[in-house]
Amino acid sequence: MSFSTVKVTEFRPLKGKVFVTNLEHGETITKSGLIITDDNMTNRGIRARWGQVWAIGAEVEDIEVGQWILIEHGRWTQKIPMDINGETVNVWSVEYPESVHMVSDEEPKLSSAIADSGLTFATRKRGW
């Protein structure tokens, strides 16, 4: 199911609602060459995703617009395209606070975090 573009001149979330944009998606390749696949809508590789807080309701006190939150896998709505005064923004509603694991003031970079951690990864061929 996909939404049609919602045209509005103003957007204000109700009470404790949280909306994000820039929801992490797509394949990620670390500096060391580790491939983290885009597995959304599949049964394998379920993982949390980062999203940037775009709008919050009046009762949300522990996160701010512009911060990044780590959201439990699947705890967001389908993409909602919003046309606000001629500018299109894709947003997702998040189950808050139950599905929010952590917050960051800076955009998290999964690939650089893994590469800079000093961890090494061994690959294994099938059949071992």
Backbone as numpy.savetxt, mean C-alpha at the origin, in Angstrom:
# Nx Ny Nz CAx CAy CAz Cx Cy Cz
-14.42 -6.53 -10.06 -15.27 -5.35 -10.06 -14.38 -4.12 -10.06
-14.64 -3.19 -10.93 -13.91 -1.94 -10.92 -14.91 -0.79 -10.84
-14.46 0.27 -10.26 -15.31 1.43 -10.07 -15.15 2.38 -11.25
-16.23 3.10 -11.57 -16.12 4.19 -12.52 -15.48 5.36 -11.79
-14.91 6.27 -12.55 -14.28 7.43 -11.92 -15.34 8.26 -11.21
-15.03 8.58 -9.95 -15.93 9.39 -9.12 -15.49 10.84 -9.26
-16.41 11.71 -9.72 -16.08 13.12 -9.89 -16.61 13.91 -8.71
-15.71 14.60 -8.03 -16.08 15.41 -6.87 -15.26 16.70 -6.86
-15.72 17.66 -6.09 -14.95 18.89 -5.92 -14.27 18.92 -4.56
-14.75 18.07 -3.63 -14.18 18.01 -2.30 -14.35 16.59 -1.77
-13.41 16.15 -0.93 -13.47 14.80 -0.38 -13.16 14.86 1.11
-14.05 14.32 1.93 -13.85 14.31 3.38 -14.29 12.95 3.92
-13.34 12.13 4.38 -13.70 10.81 4.92 -14.52 10.93 6.20
-15.37 9.96 6.44 -16.16 9.92 7.66 -15.33 9.42 8.84
-15.60 9.91 10.00 -15.04 9.51 11.31 -13.68 8.84 11.27
-13.64 7.50 11.39 -12.40 6.76 11.52 -11.90 6.14 10.24
-12.28 6.67 9.11 -11.89 6.10 7.81 -10.51 6.59 7.39
-9.78 5.71 6.69 -8.46 6.03 6.16 -8.42 5.66 4.69
-7.94 6.57 3.87 -7.77 6.33 2.44 -6.30 6.50 2.09
-5.78 5.60 1.24 -4.39 5.67 0.82 -4.30 5.80 -0.69
-3.17 6.27 -1.14 -2.81 6.30 -2.55 -1.42 5.68 -2.66
-0.92 5.52 -3.85 0.42 4.93 -4.05 0.55 3.57 -3.37
-0.50 2.76 -3.43 -0.45 1.42 -2.85 0.60 0.60 -3.60
1.52 0.03 -2.85 2.62 -0.74 -3.42 2.09 -1.87 -4.31
2.64 -1.98 -5.51 2.26 -3.05 -6.43 3.38 -3.22 -7.45
3.30 -4.27 -8.18 4.30 -4.52 -9.21 5.45 -5.35 -8.68
6.23 -5.87 -9.59 7.38 -6.69 -9.26 8.51 -5.81 -8.74
9.17 -6.27 -7.69 10.29 -5.55 -7.11 11.54 -6.40 -7.26
12.64 -5.78 -7.71 13.91 -6.48 -7.82 14.90 -5.79 -6.90
15.45 -6.54 -5.96 16.41 -5.96 -5.02 17.74 -5.73 -5.70
18.63 -4.98 -5.04 19.95 -4.71 -5.60 20.73 -6.00 -5.84
20.47 -7.00 -5.02 21.18 -8.28 -5.17 20.53 -9.19 -6.21
19.40 -8.75 -6.81 18.76 -9.53 -7.86 17.59 -10.38 -7.40
17.25 -10.32 -6.11 16.11 -11.08 -5.60 14.83 -10.49 -6.19
13.98 -11.33 -6.76 12.73 -10.87 -7.38 11.58 -11.15 -6.43
10.86 -10.08 -6.08 9.66 -10.20 -5.26 8.50 -9.93 -6.21
7.76 -10.98 -6.54 6.74 -10.89 -7.58 5.51 -10.11 -7.13
4.78 -9.59 -8.11 3.49 -8.96 -7.85 2.47 -10.08 -7.83
2.05 -10.44 -6.65 1.19 -11.61 -6.49 -0.20 -11.25 -5.99
-0.60 -10.04 -6.18 -1.93 -9.64 -5.74 -2.97 -10.48 -6.46
-4.00 -10.87 -5.74 -5.11 -11.67 -6.25 -4.70 -13.13 -6.51
-3.64 -13.61 -5.87 -3.25 -15.01 -5.98 -3.16 -15.62 -4.59
-3.03 -16.94 -4.53 -2.96 -17.64 -3.25 -1.55 -17.73 -2.69
-0.54 -17.45 -3.50 0.83 -17.61 -3.03 1.46 -16.25 -2.74
2.39 -16.25 -1.83 3.15 -15.04 -1.57 2.36 -13.90 -0.98
1.37 -14.22 -0.17 0.57 -13.16 0.43 1.45 -12.34 1.36
1.42 -11.03 1.20 2.26 -10.15 2.02 1.58 -8.80 2.24
2.03 -8.12 3.26 1.52 -6.78 3.54 2.04 -5.81 2.48
1.35 -4.69 2.30 1.74 -3.68 1.31 1.79 -2.30 1.96
2.66 -1.45 1.45 2.75 -0.06 1.91 1.84 0.82 1.07
1.21 1.80 1.70 0.40 2.79 1.01 0.59 4.15 1.68
0.46 5.20 0.92 0.63 6.56 1.46 -0.73 7.10 1.87
-0.81 7.60 3.09 -2.08 8.12 3.61 -2.46 9.37 2.82
-3.65 9.33 2.24 -4.13 10.41 1.39 -5.18 11.26 2.11
-6.04 10.62 2.90 -7.08 11.34 3.64 -7.47 10.52 4.87
-7.79 11.22 5.96 -8.20 10.54 7.18 -9.45 11.21 7.75
-10.25 10.41 8.45 -11.43 10.94 9.12 -11.04 11.68 10.40
-11.99 12.43 10.95 -11.74 13.28 12.12 -11.33 12.49 13.36
-11.71 11.23 13.47 -11.41 10.44 14.67 -10.08 9.69 14.59
-9.37 9.80 13.49 -8.06 9.14 13.34 -7.01 10.07 13.92
-6.33 9.59 14.98 -5.38 10.47 15.68 -3.93 10.02 15.62
-3.67 8.76 15.27 -2.29 8.28 15.37 -1.54 8.20 14.05
-2.16 8.59 12.94 -1.46 8.71 11.66 -1.86 10.02 11.02
-1.02 10.49 10.10 -1.27 11.77 9.44 -1.22 11.61 7.92
-1.88 12.52 7.23 -1.84 12.55 5.77 -0.39 12.71 5.35
0.02 11.92 4.36 1.39 11.98 3.84 2.28 10.88 4.39
1.94 10.31 5.54 2.73 9.22 6.09 2.46 7.94 5.30
3.32 6.95 5.48 3.19 5.65 4.83 2.78 4.63 5.88
1.81 3.77 5.55 1.38 2.74 6.48 1.52 1.36 5.84
1.88 0.38 6.67 1.98 -1.00 6.21 0.65 -1.67 6.51
-0.01 -2.15 5.45 -1.38 -2.67 5.54 -1.37 -4.19 5.36
-2.06 -4.88 6.25 -2.19 -6.33 6.16 -2.76 -6.71 4.79
-2.24 -7.80 4.22 -2.64 -8.20 2.88 -4.17 -8.32 2.74
-4.68 -7.72 1.69 -6.10 -7.84 1.36 -7.04 -6.98 2.18
-6.51 -6.14 3.03 -7.36 -5.31 3.90 -7.54 -3.90 3.34
-7.72 -3.85 2.02 -8.01 -2.60 1.33 -9.07 -2.89 0.28
-9.76 -1.86 -0.16 -10.80 -2.02 -1.16 -10.19 -2.10 -2.56
-11.03 -2.34 -3.54 -10.61 -2.18 -4.93 -10.23 -0.71 -5.14
-9.42 -0.46 -6.15 -9.02 0.92 -6.48 -10.25 1.75 -6.80
-10.29 2.97 -6.24 -11.38 3.91 -6.52 -10.78 5.12 -7.23
-10.99 5.25 -8.55 -10.48 6.43 -9.26 -11.31 7.66 -8.89
-10.64 8.71 -8.43 -11.31 9.95 -8.04 -10.86 11.07 -8.97
-11.82 11.81 -9.49 -11.52 13.00 -10.29 -11.88 14.20 -9.43
-10.86 14.83 -8.88 -11.09 15.98 -8.00 -10.62 17.23 -8.73
-11.58 18.03 -9.14 -11.30 19.26 -9.88 -10.36 19.03 -11.07
-10.60 17.94 -11.82 -9.83 17.66 -13.03 -8.57 16.85 -12.82
-8.20 16.56 -11.58 -7.01 15.75 -11.29 -7.46 14.35 -10.87
-6.95 13.31 -11.55 -7.34 11.94 -11.23 -6.37 11.36 -10.22
-6.94 10.80 -9.15 -6.17 10.16 -8.08 -6.80 8.80 -7.82
-5.99 7.74 -7.76 -6.48 6.42 -7.40 -6.33 6.23 -5.90
-7.43 5.90 -5.22 -7.38 5.72 -3.77 -7.96 4.36 -3.39
-7.57 3.90 -2.21 -8.08 2.66 -1.63 -8.49 2.96 -0.20
-9.61 2.41 0.23 -10.01 2.52 1.63 -9.36 1.36 2.38
-8.91 1.63 3.61 -8.18 0.66 4.41 -8.97 0.35 5.67
-8.96 -0.93 6.08 -9.58 -1.30 7.35 -8.69 -0.77 8.47
-9.15 0.27 9.13 -8.34 0.93 10.15 -9.05 0.84 11.49
-8.37 0.62 12.58 -6.93 0.42 12.77 -6.49 -1.04 12.70
-7.45 -1.96 12.57 -7.15 -3.39 12.65 -6.07 -3.86 11.69
-6.01 -3.32 10.49 -5.11 -3.86 9.48 -3.82 -3.05 9.29
-3.62 -2.01 10.07 -2.42 -1.18 9.94 -1.37 -1.67 10.93
-0.23 -2.14 10.40 0.82 -2.71 11.25 1.83 -1.69 11.74
2.21 -0.74 10.88 3.20 0.26 11.29 3.08 1.48 10.39
3.79 2.54 10.80 3.74 3.80 10.06 5.16 4.32 9.87
5.38 5.02 8.76 6.68 5.61 8.45 6.47 7.01 7.91
7.33 7.93 8.32 7.26 9.29 7.78 7.87 9.37 6.38
8.75 8.43 6.06 9.40 8.41 4.75 8.91 7.21 3.95
8.96 7.33 2.64 8.54 6.22 1.78 9.45 5.03 1.98
8.89 3.90 2.42 9.70 2.70 2.61 10.16 2.15 1.26
11.38 1.73 1.20 11.93 1.12 -0.01 12.30 -0.31 0.33
11.41 -1.24 0.02 11.62 -2.63 0.37 12.91 -3.16 -0.22
13.17 -2.87 -1.48 14.36 -3.44 -2.12 15.63 -2.90 -1.48
15.69 -1.61 -1.16 16.92 -1.08 -0.56 17.05 -1.52 0.89
15.93 -1.74 1.57 16.00 -2.22 2.95 16.60 -3.61 2.99
16.21 -4.46 2.06 16.77 -5.81 2.01 18.24 -5.75 1.60
18.54 -4.98 0.57 19.91 -4.91 0.07 20.86 -4.32 1.11
20.40 -3.32 1.87 21.25 -2.65 2.85 21.32 -3.39 4.18
20.53 -4.44 4.33 20.47 -5.13 5.62 21.67 -6.02 5.86
22.44 -6.32 4.81 23.57 -7.21 4.95 23.17 -8.68 4.85
21.88 -8.95 4.63 21.42 -10.32 4.51 21.85 -10.89 3.16
22.17 -12.16 3.15 22.45 -12.82 1.89 21.41 -13.90 1.69
21.05 -14.15 0.47 20.02 -15.12 0.15 20.62 -16.20 -0.72
20.29 -17.43 -0.40 20.74 -18.55 -1.21 19.59 -19.00 -2.09
19.89 -19.32 -3.32 18.84 -19.85 -4.20 18.92 -21.36 -4.19
17.81 -22.01 -4.40 17.77 -23.46 -4.37 17.05 -23.95 -5.60
17.64 -24.90 -6.30 16.99 -25.47 -7.47 15.93 -26.45 -7.02
14.87 -26.56 -7.78 13.81 -27.52 -7.47 14.38 -28.93 -7.48
13.88 -29.76 -6.59 14.31 -31.14 -6.54 15.39 -31.40 -5.52
15.88 -30.38 -4.84 16.90 -30.60 -3.80 16.26 -31.19 -2.60
